[in-house]
Amino acid sequence: MDQWASMEFRPRNYSAEEESHSLPRVRAENDPLSTPCSSKEVDVVGQKEEIYDPLRGIDANSPASLKDLQYFDDNSVKVLSESSSVQLQEKEWSSFKKFLIQRFSVPKTVSVSAMSDVIVKIGKASERSSTNMHLEELEDPQKFAEEGVRMITQKEYVSRLHELKAEIAHSWQNDDRVTSLKLTIKVTRLMMDTSVLQFYPMLFALATDIMDMLGDMVFERIKCKAEVSEDGTRICYLPADFTSSDICSDAKETCNNWFYKIGSIQELLPRIYLELAILHCWRFLIVQPADCLKRLVTMIRGIADPLASAYCRLYMVHCSQKLPHCSVSVGYLIICINDMKVQLSRVMSARETSHGKLLENPALLIILIEPTIEYIMKSIFKDLNQRHIGDMLVDLELCKDKKELFGTIPCVSVILHHLLKELPVEVVQSNAAGIINLIECSNDTSFDQCLNYRLLGFKLCESRRQMEVTNVQAVVNRVIEVSTQYDCLEKYLTVVDAFVDIVLQYGMDNYLSIILEGVSERACIKGIAENELATLESIFIKLLTHFNNLEDAFSLSHFVEILDMMYGSSRSVIIVHILKIATRSGYLRDPTTIQFLIEICQALHDDIDFPNVKEDDLQQPARLISRFVQMVDYGAEMERQLTFLVECRGAFSGINELKETLVHKSNHLAIKAMKDSKNHLSFIKACIAFSEVTIPSISAPIRQLNLFLETAEVALLGGLISHSDGLLDSAITCLESLDLMNGSRVRADVDGILSTVRKVCSLFVMVPERGVTNIPKSIFFLINSLSWMAPRFRTRILCAVITLTATLSQKKLPYHANHGKVPGNELLFFEDQSYCEELKSLSKCVLQNLVDVVHQEPSQASRGVMALEACDCIMSSFKQLNPEISTICSKLIETAKLCLSENDKYLQSTMELMNKYLPTTQRAVLPLTV
């Protein structure tokens, strides 16, 4: 005990130390940041080797580059271009088939007619010929219909088609091409059955896949015949752009045989499909294979079923893309569209029927046909020169001549829609008035006209060229007149949404008022349905994006009224957008705007389902509401600001992030009041009390701890010692309940916790009284009671406690609360020997535990560093090393020697420092080298 009694804390002169460690300051003659430093150029002597840079441009003088360029001659470039074009077309076609399958919901069971025996019969019985089945149908149609229909699941149907594809490929590989053709014919006959409308697009996608496979196999066989003779001798290599003159007679004969076999098929639809499958084989026979398309278009007119004929035309367009691009014109496509116009007109007038079921749901039939119209229309415009658009519109019978492209000749609405979708923006902009006339006179049941008006508006918005104001007003005026005729809010919104951008762009405020008034009237009558919210959201986002100031948007007639009637996620999206605008424009000081923003924030908060919401989904609303609270500034009206914070705490109780913001704002208010010359002691107490009440409601203990410490600092600055005592007690309580995992799988920030504990120790330097060592003792006992605390963590906290006791023992503390207005412990316990003895007693307990904790560290390198850190702390805290302290330091140095390299600079510098502080008689014990 006598040895410990001789322990003394090292006296510190903090002012002198700060001055001695400060770097000398000299005024600079020039601003070093005013001019950029010139970079020195370094020449590498003797290095002449060229380095290939893949990003460098081609050197025209380089012989190697010229040689590479000559390799790609015109022919090879052409072949590569055609090959990439074919690959792109195949990808587009594959994507389109996937779209067909996904777009239409398929029933679980499919009725299969007798014509589809290839699906239901898998070798169970002998198959009847198509001639016998036709005779049975003529003798007793009703009996044939009843007995011929069977039910099969959609999954079985698709599985059987995949089996057929495999059988066809297998037969072809075994040179049984007759079987392959017969099975493919049976597959094409499936396309005659349209009894299950919704299943037909999927059937088309699967069946044409099989036909394409057969067509490619036939093409490759004939090409092989043309290139290799029967005895295996190579005749030639056909170029990619070969013609019929390059083909030998043997290959032509084989090709003709295939067309003869297909021409002998009785049924029209299978015959057309199979000729289309091998359409590209006409290249072996004739110079212009595309000439066959006009004949096939005419043949398709013989298919009475509108659905079957539409998809047959679609397959023809696909197959024509395999022909040489230069030989195919859009003429046959225009004929297809004109034929479909006639057929759709008959469907809508109920004059066309090959199956009674088609007339039961003509709307569904048109929906199923629509993808074929879309694909054909895209093919028309794919490589169409804009100068030829007038001729194309004349051929489509939409106008009499090219002088007036869009007149009063009606068109089927669904065809008109996809025509408008593909028309260039410049053409639409130049003929907007004529297009409106065409839309008005093309009012039928095939397509909702409001969607055509909507498409027109979007096409006009895409144009980069400004229209004349008079033309824009004329177009918008006619569209507004049309939209007012819709009593349904959904159709009204569908039209006006597309023209809001144009109204805003050209500053037509009167039309904007009309649009919002129309929305308000219809919403007040029948309310806003869920399917109408998305369009309303689109309109509001456009309005908010256009106006720079929120006040301009809020001043619009019916804006706030319509927003109040909205609900769900659409309203939340609009509120989020409003808050983004509000919080990026600087501080908010207008009381009316602040009140409105409070109300919409409350609505956003109420829409959040806190028990079920994901944390990621909550982040953006919470961040925006917190940002809004930060940006509200009532200036000198600090009491009003505090009242606002109280209101926000009650309104947004479910957002932890906001509660932290409220505490920060409250503490900021307290600091602001302290800086004011007036006496605001009661207001400062109110701010501190607000923070004291708010912090416990935050769920994360670590954040609670940091906020308690922040508020305690503010209380100390204000001279509120009793408040700071309570806050520090609460901080220690948080530290006791702290869990490293914090109830989640994410490990807490250990370094952050250590920094916070050190901050607690630094705060205690300013806190007067506190029972001298009660708080340091509580920290000391706390770290021994927490099982999750690692040795590295404990060592640094023990060092912090030693540093705290050494600081409290000084005659002049390094800093004080409230600029020295609050007396420190050096004055309260001036020359009190019992005060120093109590500090020494606590230090003794800490030192005795320090060595044990260091040895508990499993990592050897970390243990060595920890030993040196502890040794440095001891030497900087105590004046003379008595035997007990010398023993502790010696143990720590020996530990560091065992764990670290002898060349470790930290180890060497610590040993030098220790020899400096040791008595002369003990310096030999610790040599500088290990």
MARRO-699647 format. One line per 8 residues: number of its first residue (from 1); their letters; for each residue y, z, x of C-alpha. Coordinates in steps of 0.2 Angstrom, whole numbers, plus 2048, in hexadecimal, padded with zeros to 3 digits. Example, Ala and Ser with C-alpha at 12.3 -4.5 7.8 and 13.67 -1.06 7.14 Angstrom:
2
1> AS> 7EA:827:83E; 7FB:824:844
***
This chain:
930
1> MDQWASME> 800:800:800; 80C:804:80F; 809:7F2:814; 80F:7EB:803; 81D:7F7:803; 825:7EE:812; 825:7DE:809; 837:7D7:806
9> FRPRNYSA> 83E:7C8:7FD; 847:7BC:808; 85A:7BC:804; 861:7AB:7FF; 873:7A5:800; 871:796:7F3; 883:790:7F6; 881:78F:809
17> EEESHSLP> 86F:787:807; 876:77A:7FB; 884:775:807; 879:774:816; 86D:769:80D; 879:75D:806; 87B:74C:80E; 88C:748:815
25> RVRAENDP> 897:73E:80A; 8A2:730:812; 8AD:725:807; 8A7:713:809; 8B4:705:80E; 8AC:6F8:803; 8A2:6F9:7F3; 890:6F5:7F9
33> LSTPCSSK> 88C:6EE:7E8; 89B:6E2:7E7; 893:6D4:7F1; 880:6D0:7F2; 879:6D2:803; 875:6C2:80C; 863:6BF:80F; 85E:6BB:820
41> EVDVVGQK> 854:6AB:823; 845:6AC:82E; 83E:69D:837; 82C:69C:83B; 82B:694:84C; 81E:687:84F; 817:688:83D; 816:676:837
49> EEIYDPLR> 806:677:82C; 809:671:81A; 804:67D:80D; 7FE:677:7FC; 809:67D:7EE; 802:67A:7DC; 813:67C:7D4; 81C:670:7E0
57> GIDANSPA> 820:65F:7D9; 817:650:7DF; 81E:649:7EF; 821:636:7ED; 820:633:800; 80F:63C:801; 801:62F:804; 7F5:63C:7FD
65> SLKDLQYF> 7FE:63D:7ED; 800:62B:7EB; 7ED:629:7ED; 7EA:636:7DF; 7F6:62D:7D4; 7EE:61C:7D6; 7DD:624:7D1; 7E3:626:7BF
73> DDNSVKVL> 7E5:614:7BA; 7EB:60E:7A9; 7D9:60C:7A3; 7D3:61D:7A7; 7E3:625:7A0; 7E0:61C:790; 7CE:622:78F; 7D3:634:792
81> SESSSVQL> 7E0:632:785; 7D3:62C:778; 7C7:639:77D; 7D3:647:77B; 7D9:640:76A; 7C7:63F:764; 7C4:651:769; 7D4:657:760
89> QEKEWSSF> 7CE:64E:750; 7BD:656:751; 7C5:667:753; 7D1:663:744; 7C3:65E:739; 7B8:66D:73E; 7C7:678:73A; 7C9:66F:729
97> KKFLIQRF> 7B7:672:724; 7B8:684:728; 7C8:685:71D; 7BF:67D:70F; 7B0:689:710; 7BC:698:711; 7C9:693:704; 7BD:692:6F5
105> SVPKTVSV> 7B3:6A0:6EF; 7A1:69B:6ED; 796:6A3:6DF; 786:6AC:6E5; 77B:6A1:6DB; 77B:68E:6DA; 774:683:6CD; 76A:675:6D4
113> SAMSDVIV> 766:665:6CA; 757:65A:6CC; 760:64F:6D7; 760:65D:6E4; 74E:65E:6E6; 74F:65E:6F9; 757:670:6F7; 74B:678:6EB
121> KIGKASER> 73B:66F:6F1; 735:673:702; 724:66B:703; 71D:673:6F3; 71A:663:6E8; 71C:651:6E9; 72D:64A:6E7; 732:63F:6D9
129> SSTNMHLE> 73B:62F:6DD; 74D:62D:6D7; 748:61E:6CC; 73C:629:6C2; 749:637:6C0; 755:62A:6B9; 749:624:6AD; 745:636:6A7
137> ELEDPQKF> 757:639:6A5; 75A:629:69A; 74B:62E:68F; 750:640:68B; 760:645:693; 761:656:68C; 74F:65B:691; 753:654:6A3
145> AEEGVRMI> 762:65E:6A4; 75A:66E:69F; 74A:66C:6A9; 753:665:6B8; 75F:673:6BB; 759:681:6C7; 762:690:6CE; 763:694:6E1
153> TQKEYVSR> 76D:6A0:6EB; 77B:69A:6F5; 774:6A1:705; 763:698:702; 76D:688:6FE; 776:689:70F; 767:68E:718; 75D:67F:711
161> LHELKAEI> 76B:673:717; 76A:67A:729; 757:677:728; 75A:665:723; 766:662:731; 759:669:73D; 74B:65E:736; 756:64F:737
169> AHSWQNDD> 75A:652:749; 748:656:74D; 741:646:745; 74E:63B:74E; 749:643:75F; 737:63E:75A; 73C:62C:757; 739:62F:744
177> RVTSLKLT> 74A:627:73F; 743:622:72E; 740:635:729; 751:639:730; 759:62C:725; 74F:631:716; 754:643:718; 766:63F:71A
185> IKVTRLMM> 766:634:70A; 760:644:701; 76E:64E:708; 77B:641:702; 774:642:6F1; 779:654:6F0; 78B:64E:6F0; 788:646:6DF
193> DTSVLQFY> 785:658:6D7; 796:65F:6D2; 78F:66B:6C5; 795:67B:6CF; 7A7:676:6D3; 7AB:684:6DF; 79C:681:6EA; 7A0:66E:6ED
201> PMLFALAT> 7AC:671:6FC; 79F:67B:705; 792:66E:701; 79D:660:707; 7A0:669:718; 78E:66C:71B; 788:65B:715; 794:651:71F
209> DIMDMLGD> 790:65B:72E; 77E:654:72C; 785:642:729; 790:643:738; 781:648:743; 777:639:73C; 786:62D:73F; 788:633:751
217> MVFERIKC> 775:631:754; 775:61F:74D; 785:61A:757; 77D:621:768; 76D:618:764; 776:607:762; 781:60A:771; 771:60D:77B
225> KAEVSEDG> 76A:5FD:775; 77A:5F4:77A; 77A:5FC:78C; 767:5FD:790; 759:5F0:78C; 748:5F4:785; 740:5F4:797; 74D:601:79D
233> TRICYLPA> 758:5F5:7A6; 76B:5F9:7A6; 774:5EB:79E; 786:5F2:79F; 791:601:79C; 79B:600:78C; 7AD:604:78E; 7B5:610:782
241> DFTSSDIC> 7BF:602:77A; 7B0:5F6:778; 7B0:5E8:76B; 7A2:5DF:762; 7A3:5D1:76F; 79C:5DE:77C; 78C:5E1:772; 77C:5D8:775
249> SDAKETCN> 772:5D0:766; 764:5DD:766; 771:5EC:764; 779:5E2:756; 769:5DF:74D; 765:5F2:74E; 776:5F5:747; 774:5E9:739
257> NWFYKIGS> 763:5F1:734; 76C:602:732; 779:5FB:726; 76B:5F1:71C; 761:601:71A; 770:60A:714; 776:5FC:709; 765:5FD:700
265> IQELLPRI> 768:60F:6F9; 769:60E:6E6; 776:61C:6E3; 788:617:6E7; 78E:628:6EE; 780:62A:6FB; 782:618:700; 795:61A:703
273> YLELAILH> 792:62B:70C; 785:624:718; 78F:614:71C; 79E:61F:720; 793:62A:72B; 78F:61A:736; 7A0:612:733; 7A4:612:745
281> CWRFLIVQ> 794:608:748; 79E:5F9:741; 7A6:5F7:752; 795:5F0:758; 796:5E2:74B; 7A8:5DD:747; 7B9:5DC:751; 7C3:5E6:743
289> PADCLKRL> 7B7:5F3:73C; 7C6:5FB:733; 7C5:5EC:727; 7B6:5F4:71F; 7C1:603:719; 7C9:5F8:70B; 7B8:5F4:704; 7B2:606:705
297> VTMIRGIA> 7C2:60C:6FC; 7BE:600:6EE; 7AC:606:6ED; 7B2:618:6EB; 7BB:613:6DB; 7AA:611:6D4; 7A7:624:6D5; 7AC:62B:6C4
305> DPLASAYC> 7AB:63D:6C9; 7BD:642:6CF; 7B7:650:6DA; 7A9:645:6E2; 7B4:636:6E5; 7C2:641:6EC; 7B7:649:6F9; 7AF:638:6FD
313> RLYMVHCS> 7C1:631:701; 7C3:640:70C; 7B3:63C:716; 7B9:62A:718; 7C9:630:720; 7C0:63B:72C; 7B4:62D:731; 7C2:620:733
321> QKLPHCSV> 7C9:62B:741; 7BA:626:74B; 7BF:614:74B; 7CB:60E:759; 7DC:615:754; 7E6:604:756; 7DB:5FB:749; 7DD:608:73B
329> SVGYLIIC> 7EC:607:72F; 7F2:613:722; 7F0:606:714; 7DF:60C:70F; 7E6:61E:70E; 7F4:619:703; 7E7:610:6F7; 7DD:621:6F7
337> INDMKVQL> 7EC:62B:6F2; 7F1:61E:6E4; 7DF:61F:6DE; 7DF:632:6DD; 7F0:631:6D4; 7E7:627:6C6; 7D8:632:6C6; 7E2:642:6C5
345> SRVMSARE> 7ED:63C:6B7; 7DD:638:6AD; 7D6:64A:6B1; 7E7:652:6AB; 7E7:647:69B; 7D4:64C:698; 7CF:639:698; 7C4:63A:6A7
353> TSHGKLLE> 7B3:642:6A6; 7A2:63F:6AE; 79C:651:6AC; 7A2:65B:69D; 7A5:66A:6A8; 7B3:661:6B1; 7BE:662:6A2; 7BB:675:69F
361> NPALLIIL> 7C6:679:6AE; 7D1:66B:6B4; 7DC:677:6BD; 7CD:67C:6C8; 7C8:66A:6CB; 7DA:666:6D1; 7DA:675:6DD; 7C9:66F:6E4
369> IEPTIEYI> 7D0:65D:6E7; 7E1:663:6EE; 7DA:665:700; 7D4:653:700; 7E6:64D:6FB; 7ED:658:709; 7E2:651:717; 7E5:63F:711
377> MKSIFKDL> 7F7:642:711; 7F8:649:722; 7EE:63A:728; 7FB:62E:721; 809:637:72A; 7FF:63A:73A; 806:62B:744; 811:624:737
385> NQRHIGDM> 822:61E:73E; 831:624:735; 837:613:733; 828:60F:728; 82A:61D:71C; 833:613:710; 825:606:70F; 818:614:70D
393> LVDLELCK> 822:61B:6FE; 823:60A:6F6; 810:608:6F8; 80E:619:6F1; 817:612:6E1; 824:620:6E3; 833:614:6E4; 836:602:6E0
401> DKKELFGT> 83E:5FE:6F1; 844:606:701; 856:607:6FC; 852:615:6F0; 843:61F:6F7; 842:62C:6E9; 846:627:6D8; 840:62B:6C6
409> IPCVSVIL> 82E:625:6C8; 823:634:6C5; 815:639:6D1; 806:645:6CF; 80E:656:6D3; 800:65C:6DF; 801:64B:6E9; 814:64D:6E9
417> HHLLKELP> 813:65E:6F1; 809:658:700; 814:649:702; 823:654:703; 81A:65F:70F; 817:651:71B; 827:648:719; 833:649:729
425> VEVVQSNA> 841:656:727; 84E:648:729; 847:63E:71B; 847:64D:70F; 859:652:714; 85F:640:711; 857:63E:700; 858:650:6FA
433> AGIINLIE> 860:64B:6E9; 853:63D:6E6; 845:649:6EA; 84B:655:6DD; 84B:647:6D0; 839:643:6D5; 834:655:6D3; 83C:656:6C2
441> CSNDTSFD> 833:646:6BC; 822:64B:6C3; 81F:65B:6B9; 80D:65C:6B5; 7FF:669:6B5; 7F8:664:6C6; 804:66F:6D0; 811:67C:6CC
449> QCLNYRLL> 822:673:6CE; 82A:683:6D4; 820:681:6E4; 827:66F:6E7; 839:676:6E5; 834:684:6F1; 82D:677:6FE; 83D:66C:6FC
457> GFKLCESR> 848:67C:700; 83D:680:710; 83E:66E:716; 851:66E:714; 852:67E:71E; 848:677:72C; 855:669:72F; 860:66C:73F
465> RQMEVTNV> 86D:65F:739; 87A:666:72D; 87B:65E:71C; 88C:65A:713; 892:669:709; 893:65F:6F9; 881:659:6FB; 87B:66A:6FE
473> QAVVNRVI> 885:671:6EF; 87E:663:6E4; 86C:667:6E9; 86E:67A:6E8; 876:679:6D7; 868:66E:6D0; 85B:67A:6D7; 864:689:6D0
481> EVSTQYDC> 865:680:6BF; 852:67D:6C0; 84E:68F:6C5; 858:697:6B7; 84C:68F:6AB; 83E:69A:6B2; 83C:6AA:6A8; 82E:6AF:6B3
489> LEKYLTVV> 835:6B9:6C2; 827:6B3:6CE; 82B:6A0:6CB; 83E:6A4:6CC; 83C:6AD:6DD; 830:69F:6E3; 83E:693:6E1; 84E:69D:6E6
497> DAFVDIVL> 846:6A4:6F6; 845:693:6FE; 857:690:6FB; 85E:6A1:700; 860:69B:712; 86A:68C:70D; 875:696:702; 879:6A2:710
505> QYGMDNYL> 87B:694:71D; 888:68B:713; 891:69B:70D; 88D:698:6FA; 891:6AA:6F5; 892:6A5:6E2; 880:69E:6E2; 87A:6AE:6EC
513> SIILEGVS> 881:6B9:6DE; 879:6AD:6D1; 868:6AF:6DA; 869:6C2:6DB; 86F:6C3:6C9; 860:6B9:6C3; 854:6C4:6CD; 85C:6D4:6C5
521> ERACIKGI> 85B:6CD:6B3; 849:6C8:6B4; 844:6D8:6BE; 84C:6E3:6B1; 843:6DB:6A3; 831:6DB:6A9; 832:6E4:6B9; 82C:6DE:6CA
529> AENELATL> 819:6DA:6CC; 810:6DC:6DC; 80E:6CA:6DF; 821:6C8:6DE; 826:6D5:6EB; 822:6CA:6FA; 82E:6BD:6F5; 83B:6CA:6F1
537> ESIFIKLL> 838:6D1:702; 83B:6C0:70A; 84C:6BE:701; 852:6CF:706; 84D:6CD:718; 857:6BC:718; 866:6C5:711; 865:6D3:71D
545> THFNNLED> 863:6C8:72C; 872:6BD:727; 87F:6CB:725; 885:6D4:735; 88B:6E4:72C; 880:6ED:720; 88F:6F1:715; 890:6DE:711
553> AFSLSHFV> 87E:6DE:70B; 880:6EE:701; 88F:6E7:6F9; 886:6D8:6F1; 884:6D9:6DF; 873:6E0:6D9; 86D:6E2:6EB; 86A:6F5:6EA
561> EILDMMYG> 865:6F3:6D8; 857:6E7:6DC; 851:6F2:6EC; 850:701:6E0; 844:6F8:6D5; 839:6F2:6E3; 82A:6FD:6E9; 81B:6FD:6F5
569> SSRSVIIV> 81A:6F6:707; 827:6E8:703; 835:6F5:700; 82F:6FE:70F; 831:6EE:71A; 843:6EB:713; 847:6FD:716; 841:6FC:728
577> HILKIATR> 84B:6EC:72A; 85B:6F5:724; 858:704:72F; 856:6F8:73E; 867:6F0:73A; 86F:701:737; 869:709:747; 86E:6FB:753
585> SGYLRDPT> 880:6FA:74E; 886:70A:755; 88A:71B:74D; 88A:71D:73A; 89A:725:733; 89D:71E:722; 897:72B:715; 892:71E:708
593> TIQFLIEI> 887:714:714; 87F:724:71B; 87B:72A:709; 873:71A:705; 869:71A:715; 863:72C:711; 85D:726:700; 853:717:707
601> CQALHDDI> 84C:722:715; 846:72E:708; 83E:720:6FF; 836:71A:70F; 830:72C:712; 829:72E:701; 81F:71D:702; 815:724:711
609> DFPNVKED> 804:72B:70D; 804:738:71B; 7F2:73E:718; 7EB:72D:71A; 7F8:723:725; 7F3:71E:736; 7FE:725:744; 802:713:74A
617> DLQQPARL> 808:70F:739; 813:71E:738; 81C:71B:749; 828:70E:744; 82F:716:734; 830:727:73D; 839:720:74B; 846:717:740
625> ISRFVQMV> 849:726:735; 84B:730:745; 857:723:74D; 861:723:73D; 863:736:73E; 869:734:750; 876:727:74B; 87E:731:73D
633> DYGAEMER> 88F:738:744; 89B:742:739; 8A7:744:748; 8B1:754:747; 8A8:75A:737; 89A:763:740; 896:76E:731; 893:75E:727
641> QLTFLVEC> 888:758:735; 87D:768:735; 87C:766:722; 876:755:724; 868:75B:730; 863:768:724; 861:75B:716; 857:74F:722
649> RGAFSGIN> 84B:75D:726; 848:760:714; 846:74E:70F; 83B:748:71E; 830:757:720; 821:74C:725; 828:744:734; 825:74E:744
657> ELKETLVH> 830:742:74F; 83E:745:743; 83D:758:745; 83F:756:757; 84E:74B:755; 856:758:749; 854:766:756; 85C:75B:763
665> KSNHLAIK> 86A:757:758; 86D:769:753; 86D:76E:765; 879:760:769; 884:766:75B; 884:778:762; 889:771:774; 897:767:76B
673> AMKDSKNH> 89D:777:763; 89D:780:773; 8A8:773:77B; 8B5:774:76D; 8C4:780:770; 8C1:788:760; 8B6:797:75D; 8A6:790:755
681> LSFIKACI> 89A:79F:759; 894:7A0:747; 891:78D:746; 888:78E:757; 87D:79C:750; 879:791:741; 874:782:74C; 868:78E:756
689> AFSEVTIP> 861:795:746; 85E:783:73F; 854:77F:74F; 84A:78F:74F; 845:78C:73D; 841:779:740; 837:77A:750; 828:784:749
697> SISAPIRQ> 824:776:73D; 821:76A:74B; 80E:768:74D; 80D:765:760; 80E:775:76A; 814:76C:779; 823:765:770; 826:776:768
705> LNLFLETA> 826:77E:779; 833:771:780; 83E:773:771; 83E:786:772; 843:785:784; 851:778:780; 858:783:772; 857:793:77D
713> EVALLGGL> 862:78A:78A; 86E:786:77C; 86E:798:776; 871:79E:788; 880:792:78A; 887:799:77B; 884:7AB:780; 878:7AF:772
721> ISHSDGLL> 86C:7BA:77C; 862:7C0:76E; 85F:7AF:768; 859:7A9:779; 84E:7B8:77A; 845:7B3:76A; 844:7A1:76F; 83C:7A5:780
729> DSAITCLE> 82F:7B1:777; 82B:7A2:76C; 829:797:77B; 81D:7A3:783; 813:7A4:773; 812:791:773; 80C:791:784; 7FE:79E:780
737> SLDLMNGS> 7F8:793:772; 7F9:783:77C; 7E9:779:77C; 7E7:76C:78A; 7DF:75F:77E; 7EB:764:770; 7DE:760:762; 7DC:74E:767
745> RVRADVDG> 7D2:744:774; 7E1:740:77E; 7E4:74C:78C; 7F4:755:78D; 801:751:79A; 7FC:75F:7A7; 80B:75B:7B2; 817:75C:7A3
753> ILSTVRKV> 810:76D:79F; 812:773:7B1; 824:76D:7B1; 827:776:7A0; 820:787:7A7; 82B:785:7B7; 83A:782:7AB; 835:792:7A2
761> CSLFVMVP> 836:79C:7B3; 847:794:7B7; 84E:799:7A6; 849:7AB:7A9; 855:7AC:7B8; 863:7AB:7AC; 85D:7B6:79E; 863:7C8:7A1
769> ERGVTNIP> 858:7D8:79F; 848:7D2:796; 83F:7E2:79E; 841:7DB:7AF; 82F:7D4:7B2; 828:7D3:7A0; 829:7C0:79F; 823:7BC:7B0
777> KSIFFLIN> 814:7C8:7AD; 811:7BF:79D; 810:7AF:7A6; 805:7B6:7B3; 7F8:7BD:7A7; 7F9:7AE:79C; 7F3:7A2:7AA; 7E4:7AD:7AD
785> SLSWMAPR> 7DF:7AD:79A; 7E0:79A:798; 7CF:793:79C; 7D4:781:79C; 7E1:784:7A9; 7DB:77C:7BA; 7DD:785:7CB; 7EA:778:7D0
793> FRTRILCA> 7F5:77C:7C1; 7F3:78F:7C3; 7F8:78E:7D5; 808:785:7D2; 80C:791:7C4; 809:7A0:7CF; 814:799:7DC; 822:797:7CE
801> VITLTATL> 820:7A9:7C9; 822:7AE:7DC; 831:7A4:7DD; 838:7AC:7CD; 836:7BD:7D3; 83E:7B9:7E4; 84D:7B1:7DB; 84F:7C0:7D0
809> SQKKLPYH> 84F:7CB:7DF; 85F:7C3:7E6; 870:7CB:7E6; 877:7BB:7DF; 86E:7B0:7D4; 86E:79D:7D6; 875:79A:7C4; 87B:7A3:7B5
817> ANHGKVPG> 87B:7A0:7A2; 88C:79A:79A; 895:798:7AB; 893:7AA:7B0; 899:7B1:7A0; 888:7B9:79C; 884:7C6:7AA; 874:7C3:7B4
825> NELLFFED> 867:7CF:7BA; 86F:7D1:7CB; 87D:7DA:7C2; 873:7E3:7B5; 867:7EA:7C2; 873:7EB:7D1; 86C:7F6:7DF; 85E:7FC:7D3
833> QSYCEELK> 84F:7FF:7DF; 843:801:7D1; 848:7EF:7CB; 843:7E8:7DD; 833:7F2:7DD; 82D:7EB:7CD; 830:7DA:7D3; 826:7DE:7E3
841> SLSKCVLQ> 818:7E5:7D9; 817:7D5:7CE; 817:7CA:7DE; 809:7D4:7E6; 7FE:7D1:7D7; 802:7BE:7D7; 7FF:7BD:7EA; 7EE:7C6:7E9
849> NLVDVVHQ> 7E9:7B9:7DC; 7F0:7AA:7E4; 7E3:7A8:7F2; 7D4:7AA:7E6; 7DC:79C:7DA; 7DE:790:7E9; 7CC:792:7EE; 7C6:78E:7DC
857> EPSQASRG> 7CC:77C:7DE; 7BD:770:7DF; 7C6:762:7E8; 7C7:765:7FA; 7D7:75A:7FD; 7E0:762:7EF; 7DA:774:7F4; 7E2:771:805
865> VMALEACD> 7F3:76B:7FE; 7F3:77A:7F2; 7F0:786:800; 7FF:77E:809; 80A:77F:7F9; 806:791:7F7; 80A:795:809; 81B:78C:808
873> CIMSSFKQ> 81F:796:7F8; 81B:7A7:800; 825:7A3:810; 834:79D:806; 834:7AD:7FB; 831:7BB:807; 83C:7C1:816; 82F:7C8:822
881> LNPEISTI> 81C:7C5:822; 814:7D6:821; 801:7D7:826; 7FB:7D5:814; 806:7C5:812; 801:7BF:823; 7EF:7C1:81E; 7F2:7B7:80E
889> CSKLIETA> 7FB:7A9:817; 7EE:7A8:825; 7E0:7A6:818; 7EA:798:810; 7ED:78F:820; 7DB:791:825; 7D6:789:814; 7E2:77B:817
897> KLCLSEND> 7DA:778:828; 7C9:776:821; 7CE:76A:813; 7DB:75F:81C; 7DC:755:82C; 7E3:75C:83B; 7F0:74E:83B; 7F6:752:82A
905> KYLQSTME> 809:753:82B; 80A:75F:81D; 7FE:76B:826; 807:76A:837; 818:76D:82F; 812:77C:825; 80A:784:835; 81A:781:83F
913> LMNKYLPT> 824:78A:831; 818:798:830; 819:79B:843; 82C:79B:841; 82B:7A9:834; 81D:7B3:83C; 821:7C1:848; 820:7BD:85A
921> TQRAVLPL> 810:7C7:85D; 807:7BD:84F; 80C:7AB:854; 7FD:7A9:860; 7F2:7AB:851; 7F7:79A:849; 7F7:78C:856; 800:77C:852
929> TV> 7F0:772:854; 7E0:774:84B
***
